[in-house]
Amino acid sequence: MRLALPLLLLFGCKATLGNLGDRPPLSATAPVLDDEEKYASYMPVHLRCDACRAVAYQMGQHLAKAEAKSHGPDSSGLQELSESVYTDVLDRTCSQNWQSYGVQEVNGMKRLMGPGLSKGTEPSISVMITGGPWPNRLSTMCFEYLGEFGEDQIYEAHLQGHEALEALLCGGSQGSCSLENPREEL
């Protein structure tokens, strides 16, 4: 009797999978990475806009979480963080492991995917390559933004909203998402 349940599950799955009708079978392949994508210590140019948006998202999320913690349950309104707190939060943001980000091929284009990045239209099945060089590249970019803009300016932009923070880090004439460095939308 012990064998009957696995056989029933096996035959039940085969029957369910066999009834897909005229739809072609689903298949997915991992994106083929070129040498720059595999081995460079920096974020490749065509992925920098996605990476910048991921960094802005993570900074905003970590700062918002710290702000929520700083409010007591009976306090009302937004209480700004002290300089030492937001400096520490931004440093920890850049030092996180970034393992939830990776590269995926969507409509023939390689894209960085993960929390805070719009998925747009994507295939019903896909493969994302995580780990490898991506976490270190994101962390490096995050620390570069801290050095370029400073914690004070980043926190001020955060207080104005996510769009302002993303515009500060990724916009501007030389920003990762500027017209000179376009990012095709899906």
ROSE-4610 file (N, C-alpha, C; in Angstrom, 1 decimal, always signed):
// ROSE-4610
residu = [M/M/M/R/R/R/L/L/L/A/A/A/L/L/L/P/P/P/L/L/L/L/L/L/L/L/L/L/L/L/F/F/F/G/G/G/C/C/C/K/K/K/A/A/A/T/T/T/L/L/L/G/G/G/N/N/N/L/L/L/G/G/G/D/D/D/R/R/R/P/P/P/P/P/P/L/L/L/S/S/S/A/A/A/T/T/T/A/A/A/P/P/P/V/V/V/L/L/L/D/D/D/D/D/D/E/E/E/E/E/E/K/K/K/Y/Y/Y/A/A/A/S/S/S/Y/Y/Y/M/M/M/P/P/P/V/V/V/H/H/H/L/L/L/R/R/R/C/C/C/D/D/D/A/A/A/C/C/C/R/R/R/A/A/A/V/V/V/A/A/A/Y/Y/Y/Q/Q/Q/M/M/M/G/G/G/Q/Q/Q/H/H/H/L/L/L/A/A/A/K/K/K/A/A/A/E/E/E/A/A/A/K/K/K/S/S/S/H/H/H/G/G/G/P/P/P/D/D/D/S/S/S/S/S/S/G/G/G/L/L/L/Q/Q/Q/E/E/E/L/L/L/S/S/S/E/E/E/S/S/S/V/V/V/Y/Y/Y/T/T/T/D/D/D/V/V/V/L/L/L/D/D/D/R/R/R/T/T/T/C/C/C/S/S/S/Q/Q/Q/N/N/N/W/W/W/Q/Q/Q/S/S/S/Y/Y/Y/G/G/G/V/V/V/Q/Q/Q/E/E/E/V/V/V/N/N/N/G/G/G/M/M/M/K/K/K/R/R/R/L/L/L/M/M/M/G/G/G/P/P/P/G/G/G/L/L/L/S/S/S/K/K/K/G/G/G/T/T/T/E/E/E/P/P/P/S/S/S/I/I/I/S/S/S/V/V/V/M/M/M/I/I/I/T/T/T/G/G/G/G/G/G/P/P/P/W/W/W/P/P/P/N/N/N/R/R/R/L/L/L/S/S/S/T/T/T/M/M/M/C/C/C/F/F/F/E/E/E/Y/Y/Y/L/L/L/G/G/G/E/E/E/F/F/F/G/G/G/E/E/E/D/D/D/Q/Q/Q/I/I/I/Y/Y/Y/E/E/E/A/A/A/H/H/H/L/L/L/Q/Q/Q/G/G/G/H/H/H/E/E/E/A/A/A/L/L/L/E/E/E/A/A/A/L/L/L/L/L/L/C/C/C/G/G/G/G/G/G/S/S/S/Q/Q/Q/G/G/G/S/S/S/C/C/C/S/S/S/L/L/L/E/E/E/N/N/N/P/P/P/R/R/R/E/E/E/E/E/E/L/L/L]
num = [1/1/1/2/2/2/3/3/3/4/4/4/5/5/5/6/6/6/7/7/7/8/8/8/9/9/9/10/10/10/11/11/11/12/12/12/13/13/13/14/14/14/15/15/15/16/16/16/17/17/17/18/18/18/19/19/19/20/20/20/21/21/21/22/22/22/23/23/23/24/24/24/25/25/25/26/26/26/27/27/27/28/28/28/29/29/29/30/30/30/31/31/31/32/32/32/33/33/33/34/34/34/35/35/35/36/36/36/37/37/37/38/38/38/39/39/39/40/40/40/41/41/41/42/42/42/43/43/43/44/44/44/45/45/45/46/46/46/47/47/47/48/48/48/49/49/49/50/50/50/51/51/51/52/52/52/53/53/53/54/54/54/55/55/55/56/56/56/57/57/57/58/58/58/59/59/59/60/60/60/61/61/61/62/62/62/63/63/63/64/64/64/65/65/65/66/66/66/67/67/67/68/68/68/69/69/69/70/70/70/71/71/71/72/72/72/73/73/73/74/74/74/75/75/75/76/76/76/77/77/77/78/78/78/79/79/79/80/80/80/81/81/81/82/82/82/83/83/83/84/84/84/85/85/85/86/86/86/87/87/87/88/88/88/89/89/89/90/90/90/91/91/91/92/92/92/93/93/93/94/94/94/95/95/95/96/96/96/97/97/97/98/98/98/99/99/99/100/100/100/101/101/101/102/102/102/103/103/103/104/104/104/105/105/105/106/106/106/107/107/107/108/108/108/109/109/109/110/110/110/111/111/111/112/112/112/113/113/113/114/114/114/115/115/115/116/116/116/117/117/117/118/118/118/119/119/119/120/120/120/121/121/121/122/122/122/123/123/123/124/124/124/125/125/125/126/126/126/127/127/127/128/128/128/129/129/129/130/130/130/131/131/131/132/132/132/133/133/133/134/134/134/135/135/135/136/136/136/137/137/137/138/138/138/139/139/139/140/140/140/141/141/141/142/142/142/143/143/143/144/144/144/145/145/145/146/146/146/147/147/147/148/148/148/149/149/149/150/150/150/151/151/151/152/152/152/153/153/153/154/154/154/155/155/155/156/156/156/157/157/157/158/158/158/159/159/159/160/160/160/161/161/161/162/162/162/163/163/163/164/164/164/165/165/165/166/166/166/167/167/167/168/168/168/169/169/169/170/170/170/171/171/171/172/172/172/173/173/173/174/174/174/175/175/175/176/176/176/177/177/177/178/178/178/179/179/179/180/180/180/181/181/181/182/182/182/183/183/183/184/184/184/185/185/185/186/186/186]
x = [+0.8/+0.0/+0.9/+2.1/+3.0/+3.3/+3.5/+3.9/+2.7/+1.5/+0.3/+0.3/+0.6/+0.5/+1.5/+2.8/+3.8/+3.4/+2.9/+2.5/+1.3/+0.4/-0.8/-0.3/+0.6/+1.1/+1.8/+2.6/+3.4/+2.4/+1.4/+0.5/-0.4/-0.8/-1.6/-0.8/+0.5/+1.3/+1.4/+1.6/+1.8/+0.5/-0.7/-1.9/-2.1/-1.8/-2.0/-1.0/+0.2/+1.2/+0.8/+0.3/+0.0/-1.2/-2.0/-3.2/-2.9/-1.8/-1.5/-2.0/-2.6/-3.3/-2.2/-2.6/-1.7/-0.6/-0.4/+0.6/+2.0/+3.0/+4.3/+4.9/+5.8/+6.4/+7.1/+7.1/+7.9/+9.4/+10.2/+11.7/+12.3/+13.4/+14.2/+15.7/+16.4/+17.9/+18.5/+19.6/+20.3/+20.9/+21.0/+21.6/+23.1/+23.5/+24.9/+25.7/+26.6/+27.3/+28.6/+28.9/+30.2/+31.3/+32.5/+33.7/+33.6/+33.1/+33.0/+32.0/+30.8/+29.8/+30.3/+31.1/+31.6/+32.7/+33.7/+35.0/+35.3/+34.7/+35.0/+34.7/+35.5/+35.2/+34.2/+33.9/+32.9/+31.6/+30.5/+29.2/+29.3/+29.0/+29.0/+28.0/+28.3/+27.6/+26.1/+25.8/+24.4/+23.6/+24.2/+23.4/+23.5/+24.2/+24.4/+23.1/+22.2/+21.0/+20.1/+20.0/+19.3/+20.0/+21.3/+22.0/+21.8/+21.9/+21.6/+20.3/+19.3/+17.9/+17.8/+18.5/+18.5/+19.1/+20.3/+20.9/+20.0/+19.4/+18.4/+17.3/+16.8/+15.7/+16.1/+17.3/+17.8/+18.1/+18.7/+18.9/+17.6/+16.6/+15.3/+14.6/+14.7/+14.1/+14.7/+16.1/+16.8/+16.6/+16.6/+16.3/+14.9/+13.9/+12.5/+12.3/+13.0/+12.9/+13.5/+14.6/+15.2/+14.3/+13.7/+12.8/+11.6/+11.1/+9.9/+10.3/+11.5/+12.0/+12.2/+12.6/+12.9/+11.6/+10.5/+9.2/+8.7/+8.3/+7.6/+6.2/+5.6/+4.2/+3.2/+3.5/+2.6/+3.0/+4.1/+4.6/+3.9/+3.7/+3.0/+4.0/+3.8/+4.6/+5.9/+6.6/+8.0/+9.0/+9.8/+10.9/+12.2/+12.9/+14.2/+15.2/+16.0/+17.1/+18.3/+19.0/+20.2/+21.3/+22.2/+23.3/+24.0/+24.3/+25.1/+24.2/+22.9/+22.1/+22.0/+21.7/+21.5/+22.8/+23.9/+25.3/+25.5/+25.2/+25.3/+24.4/+23.2/+22.2/+22.7/+23.1/+23.6/+24.9/+25.7/+26.9/+26.5/+25.6/+25.1/+24.4/+23.7/+23.0/+24.0/+25.1/+26.1/+26.8/+26.9/+27.6/+26.8/+25.5/+24.6/+25.1/+24.6/+25.1/+24.6/+23.5/+23.0/+22.7/+22.5/+22.3/+21.0/+20.0/+18.7/+18.7/+19.8/+19.9/+20.7/+20.3/+21.1/+20.7/+21.2/+21.0/+20.0/+19.1/+18.1/+18.0/+17.7/+17.6/+16.1/+15.7/+14.3/+14.2/+13.4/+13.2/+14.6/+15.5/+16.8/+17.8/+17.4/+18.3/+18.6/+19.9/+20.3/+19.9/+19.2/+18.8/+19.1/+19.4/+19.6/+18.2/+17.9/+16.6/+16.8/+15.7/+15.7/+14.8/+14.7/+13.8/+14.0/+12.8/+12.8/+13.0/+13.2/+13.4/+12.1/+11.5/+10.3/+10.6/+9.7/+9.9/+9.3/+8.3/+7.7/+7.1/+7.1/+6.6/+7.8/+7.6/+8.6/+8.0/+8.9/+8.4/+7.8/+6.9/+6.3/+7.3/+8.4/+9.4/+10.8/+11.6/+12.9/+14.0/+15.2/+16.3/+17.1/+17.4/+18.1/+19.4/+20.5/+21.8/+22.1/+22.2/+22.5/+23.9/+24.3/+25.7/+26.7/+27.8/+29.0/+29.4/+29.7/+30.2/+29.1/+27.9/+26.8/+26.7/+26.8/+26.7/+27.9/+29.1/+30.2/+30.1/+29.6/+29.5/+28.4/+27.3/+26.3/+26.8/+27.5/+28.1/+29.1/+29.9/+30.9/+30.2/+29.2/+28.4/+27.8/+27.2/+26.6/+27.6/+28.8/+29.8/+30.3/+30.4/+30.7/+29.8/+28.5/+27.5/+27.6/+27.9/+28.2/+29.3/+30.4/+31.5/+31.3/+30.5/+30.2/+29.3/+28.2/+27.1/+27.2/+27.7/+27.7/+26.4/+26.5/+25.3/+24.3/+24.7/+23.8/+22.9/+23.5/+22.7/+21.8/+22.3/+21.5/+20.3/+20.5/+19.4/+18.4/+18.9/+18.0/+17.1/+17.7/+16.9/+15.9/+16.3/+15.4/+14.1/+14.4/+13.3/+12.3/+12.7/+11.8/+11.1/+11.4/+10.7/+11.7/+11.2/+12.0/+12.4/+11.5/+11.9/+13.0/+13.0/+14.1/+15.5/+15.4/+16.6/+17.2/+16.3/+16.7/+17.2/+16.6/+17.0/+18.4/+18.7/+20.0/+21.1/+20.8/+21.8/+22.0/+20.8/+20.9/+20.6/+20.1/+19.8/+20.9/+20.6/+21.6/+22.2/+23.0/+23.5/+24.5/+25.2/+26.2/+25.7/+24.5/+24.0/+23.8/+23.7/+23.6/+22.4/+21.3/+20.1/+19.9/+20.9/+20.8/+20.6/+20.3/+20.1/+21.4/+22.6/+23.9/+24.0/+23.4/+23.4/+22.0/+21.4/+19.9/+19.7/+18.5/+18.1/+16.7/+16.7/+15.5/+14.4/+13.2/+12.2/+11.6/+11.1/+10.5/+9.0]
y = [-1.2/+0.0/+1.3/+1.2/+2.3/+2.8/+1.9/+2.2/+2.8/+2.6/+3.1/+4.6/+5.3/+6.7/+7.4/+7.0/+7.6/+7.3/+6.1/+5.7/+6.6/+6.8/+7.6/+9.0/+9.6/+10.9/+11.0/+10.0/+10.0/+10.0/+9.1/+9.0/+10.2/+10.8/+12.0/+13.2/+13.3/+14.4/+14.2/+13.0/+12.7/+13.1/+12.7/+13.1/+14.6/+15.2/+16.7/+17.4/+17.0/+17.6/+17.2/+16.0/+15.6/+16.3/+17.0/+17.7/+19.2/+19.5/+20.9/+21.4/+20.5/+20.9/+21.2/+22.3/+22.7/+23.6/+23.9/+24.8/+24.1/+24.9/+24.3/+24.1/+23.1/+22.9/+24.1/+24.3/+25.5/+25.1/+26.0/+25.8/+27.1/+27.1/+28.3/+27.9/+28.9/+28.8/+29.9/+29.7/+30.8/+31.7/+33.0/+34.0/+33.6/+33.8/+33.6/+34.8/+34.8/+36.0/+36.1/+37.3/+37.6/+37.7/+37.9/+37.9/+39.1/+40.3/+41.4/+41.1/+40.5/+40.2/+39.2/+38.2/+37.2/+37.6/+38.4/+38.6/+40.0/+41.0/+42.4/+42.6/+43.5/+43.8/+44.9/+45.6/+46.7/+46.2/+47.0/+46.7/+47.1/+46.1/+46.5/+47.7/+48.5/+49.7/+49.5/+48.4/+48.1/+47.7/+47.4/+47.0/+48.0/+49.1/+50.1/+50.9/+51.1/+51.8/+50.9/+49.6/+48.7/+48.6/+48.5/+48.4/+49.7/+50.8/+52.1/+52.1/+51.7/+51.7/+50.7/+49.6/+48.6/+49.2/+49.9/+50.6/+51.6/+52.4/+53.5/+52.8/+51.7/+51.0/+50.5/+49.9/+49.3/+50.4/+51.5/+52.6/+53.1/+53.3/+53.8/+52.9/+51.6/+50.6/+50.5/+50.6/+50.5/+51.8/+52.9/+54.2/+54.2/+53.8/+53.8/+52.9/+51.7/+50.8/+51.4/+52.1/+52.7/+53.8/+54.6/+55.7/+55.1/+54.0/+53.3/+52.8/+52.3/+51.9/+53.0/+54.2/+55.3/+56.0/+55.7/+56.2/+55.3/+55.9/+55.1/+54.8/+53.8/+53.5/+54.7/+55.6/+56.7/+58.0/+58.0/+59.2/+59.3/+60.6/+60.8/+61.6/+61.5/+62.2/+61.6/+62.1/+61.6/+62.2/+61.4/+61.8/+61.5/+62.6/+62.4/+61.6/+60.9/+60.1/+61.1/+60.8/+61.6/+61.2/+62.1/+61.9/+60.6/+60.3/+59.1/+57.8/+57.9/+56.8/+56.6/+57.6/+57.4/+57.1/+57.6/+57.2/+55.7/+55.2/+53.8/+52.9/+53.4/+52.7/+52.6/+53.6/+53.6/+52.8/+52.8/+51.9/+50.4/+50.1/+48.7/+48.3/+49.3/+49.0/+48.5/+49.3/+48.9/+47.6/+47.3/+46.1/+44.9/+45.0/+43.8/+42.8/+41.6/+40.6/+40.7/+41.4/+41.6/+40.3/+39.2/+37.9/+37.7/+38.6/+38.5/+39.1/+39.6/+40.2/+39.3/+39.4/+38.6/+39.0/+38.3/+38.7/+37.7/+38.2/+37.4/+38.0/+37.1/+37.6/+37.7/+38.9/+39.2/+39.8/+39.2/+39.7/+39.9/+39.0/+39.0/+40.0/+40.7/+41.6/+41.1/+41.3/+40.9/+42.1/+41.7/+42.7/+42.3/+43.2/+42.9/+42.9/+41.9/+41.6/+41.5/+41.8/+41.7/+42.7/+42.8/+43.7/+45.1/+45.8/+47.2/+47.4/+46.4/+46.5/+46.0/+46.9/+46.5/+45.3/+44.4/+43.2/+43.5/+44.4/+44.6/+43.3/+43.2/+41.9/+41.0/+39.8/+38.8/+37.5/+36.6/+35.3/+34.5/+33.6/+32.8/+32.0/+31.7/+30.9/+31.5/+31.7/+32.3/+31.8/+32.0/+31.6/+32.9/+33.0/+34.2/+33.7/+34.3/+33.9/+34.9/+34.3/+35.2/+34.8/+35.5/+35.2/+35.7/+35.0/+35.3/+36.7/+37.5/+38.9/+39.9/+39.6/+40.6/+41.2/+40.5/+41.1/+42.1/+41.7/+42.6/+43.9/+43.7/+44.9/+45.9/+45.3/+46.2/+46.9/+46.2/+46.8/+47.9/+47.6/+48.6/+49.9/+49.7/+50.8/+51.6/+50.9/+51.6/+52.4/+51.9/+52.7/+53.8/+53.6/+54.7/+55.9/+55.6/+56.6/+57.4/+56.6/+57.3/+58.2/+57.8/+58.7/+59.9/+59.7/+60.7/+61.8/+61.3/+62.3/+62.6/+61.6/+61.8/+61.4/+60.9/+60.5/+61.6/+62.8/+63.9/+64.2/+64.3/+64.5/+63.4/+62.2/+61.0/+60.9/+61.2/+61.2/+62.3/+63.5/+64.6/+64.2/+63.6/+63.1/+62.0/+61.1/+60.1/+60.8/+61.8/+62.5/+63.1/+63.4/+63.9/+62.9/+61.6/+60.5/+59.7/+58.5/+57.5/+58.1/+58.8/+59.3/+60.3/+61.1/+62.1/+61.4/+60.3/+59.5/+58.9/+58.3/+57.6/+58.7/+59.9/+60.9/+61.4/+61.5/+61.9/+60.9/+59.7/+58.6/+58.3/+58.2/+57.6/+58.6/+59.8/+60.8/+61.7/+62.9/+63.8/+63.5/+64.4/+64.2/+63.0/+62.7/+61.6/+60.4/+60.5/+59.4/+58.1/+57.0/+55.7/+55.5/+56.3/+56.2/+57.4/+58.2/+59.4/+59.0/+60.0/+59.7/+59.2/+59.6/+59.1/+57.6/+57.2/+55.8/+55.2/+55.1/+54.7/+53.3/+53.1/+51.8/+51.6/+50.6/+50.3/+49.7/+50.3/+49.7/+48.5/+47.6/+46.4/+46.7]
z = [+0.0/+0.0/+0.0/+0.5/+0.6/-0.8/-1.7/-3.1/-3.9/-3.5/-4.3/-4.3/-3.2/-3.2/-4.1/-4.1/-5.0/-6.5/-6.8/-8.1/-8.6/-7.6/-7.9/-8.2/-7.4/-7.6/-8.9/-9.3/-10.5/-11.7/-11.7/-12.8/-12.8/-11.7/-11.6/-12.2/-11.9/-12.5/-14.0/-14.5/-15.9/-16.6/-16.0/-16.6/-16.7/-15.6/-15.6/-16.6/-16.6/-17.5/-19.0/-19.1/-20.5/-21.1/-20.3/-20.8/-21.1/-21.5/-21.8/-23.1/-23.8/-25.1/-26.2/-26.9/-28.0/-27.6/-26.3/-25.9/-26.0/-26.5/-26.6/-25.1/-25.0/-23.7/-23.2/-21.9/-21.4/-21.3/-21.6/-21.4/-21.1/-20.5/-20.1/-20.1/-20.5/-20.4/-19.7/-19.1/-18.3/-19.3/-19.0/-19.9/-20.1/-21.4/-21.7/-21.4/-20.4/-20.0/-20.8/-21.3/-21.9/-20.9/-21.4/-20.4/-19.5/-20.0/-19.1/-18.0/-18.3/-17.3/-16.3/-16.8/-15.9/-15.0/-15.6/-14.9/-14.4/-15.0/-14.6/-13.2/-12.5/-11.1/-11.0/-12.1/-12.1/-12.7/-12.5/-13.1/-14.6/-15.5/-17.0/-17.2/-18.2/-18.4/-18.7/-19.5/-19.8/-18.7/-17.5/-16.3/-15.2/-15.4/-14.4/-14.0/-14.9/-14.5/-13.6/-14.0/-13.1/-11.7/-11.7/-10.5/-9.6/-10.3/-9.5/-8.9/-9.7/-9.1/-8.0/-8.0/-6.9/-5.7/-5.9/-4.7/-4.1/-4.9/-4.4/-3.7/-4.2/-3.5/-2.2/-2.1/-0.8/+0.2/-0.3/+0.7/+1.2/+0.4/+0.8/+1.8/+1.5/+2.3/+3.7/+3.8/+5.0/+5.9/+5.2/+5.9/+6.5/+5.7/+6.1/+7.3/+7.3/+8.4/+9.6/+9.5/+10.7/+11.2/+10.3/+10.7/+11.5/+11.0/+11.7/+13.1/+13.2/+14.5/+15.5/+14.9/+15.8/+16.4/+15.8/+16.3/+17.4/+18.4/+19.4/+18.9/+19.5/+19.1/+19.3/+20.2/+20.5/+19.9/+19.1/+18.5/+17.1/+16.7/+15.4/+14.5/+13.2/+12.2/+12.0/+11.0/+10.7/+11.5/+12.2/+13.0/+12.2/+11.9/+11.1/+12.0/+11.3/+12.0/+12.3/+13.3/+13.6/+12.5/+12.4/+11.4/+11.7/+12.9/+13.2/+12.9/+13.0/+12.7/+11.2/+10.5/+9.0/+8.3/+8.9/+8.4/+8.5/+9.7/+10.0/+9.2/+9.0/+8.2/+6.7/+6.2/+4.8/+4.6/+5.6/+5.6/+5.6/+6.5/+6.6/+5.3/+4.7/+3.4/+2.4/+2.3/+1.3/+1.6/+2.9/+3.3/+3.3/+3.0/+3.0/+1.9/+1.9/+1.0/-0.5/-0.7/-2.1/-2.9/-2.2/-2.8/-3.6/-3.3/-4.0/-5.4/-5.8/-7.2/-8.1/-9.4/-10.4/-11.8/-12.7/-14.1/-14.8/-15.6/-16.3/-17.7/-18.6/-20.0/-20.2/-20.6/-20.9/-22.3/-23.1/-24.5/-25.2/-25.0/-25.6/-25.0/-23.9/-23.2/-21.8/-21.4/-20.1/-19.2/-18.1/-17.1/-15.7/-14.8/-13.4/-12.8/-12.0/-11.4/-9.9/-9.2/-7.8/-7.2/-5.8/-5.1/-5.6/-5.9/-6.3/-7.8/-8.5/-10.0/-10.7/-11.5/-12.2/-13.1/-13.1/-13.9/-15.3/-15.5/-16.8/-17.3/-18.6/-19.2/-19.3/-18.8/-18.8/-19.2/-19.7/-20.1/-18.9/-19.2/-18.1/-17.3/-17.9/-17.2/-17.6/-16.6/-16.9/-15.9/-16.2/-15.3/-14.9/-13.6/-13.1/-12.5/-12.9/-12.3/-11.2/-10.0/-8.8/-8.3/-7.3/-6.7/-7.6/-7.6/-8.5/-8.3/-9.3/-9.1/-8.8/-8.9/-8.8/-7.4/-6.3/-5.0/-4.7/-5.1/-4.9/-5.7/-6.9/-7.8/-7.3/-6.7/-6.2/-4.9/-4.1/-2.9/-3.2/-4.2/-4.6/-5.2/-6.0/-6.5/-5.4/-4.4/-3.3/-2.5/-2.2/-1.5/-2.4/-3.7/-4.6/-4.5/-4.4/-4.3/-3.0/-1.9/-0.6/-0.7/-1.4/-1.6/-2.5/-3.5/-4.5/-3.9/-3.3/-2.8/-1.3/-0.6/+0.9/+1.5/+2.8/+3.5/+3.7/+4.0/+4.2/+3.0/+1.8/+0.6/+0.3/+0.5/+0.2/+1.1/+2.4/+3.4/+3.1/+2.7/+2.3/+1.1/+0.1/-1.0/-0.6/+0.3/+0.8/+1.5/+2.2/+2.9/+1.9/+0.7/-0.3/-1.1/-0.9/-1.5/-2.4/-2.7/-3.5/-4.9/-5.5/-6.8/-6.7/-5.7/-5.5/-5.2/-4.4/-4.1/-5.4/-6.2/-7.4/-8.4/-8.5/-9.4/-9.0/-7.7/-7.2/-7.6/-7.3/-7.6/-9.1/-9.8/-11.1/-12.2/-11.9/-12.9/-13.2/-13.7/-14.1/-15.4/-16.0/-17.3/-17.4/-16.3/-16.3/-15.5/-15.0/-14.2/-15.0/-14.3/-14.9/-15.7/-15.5/-16.2/-17.1/-17.4/-18.2/-19.7/-20.5/-21.9/-22.6/-22.0/-22.5/-22.2/-21.1/-20.7/-20.6/-21.8/-21.8/-21.3/-20.8/-20.3/-21.0/-21.9/-22.6/-21.6/-21.7/-20.8/-21.5/-20.7/-21.3/-21.7]
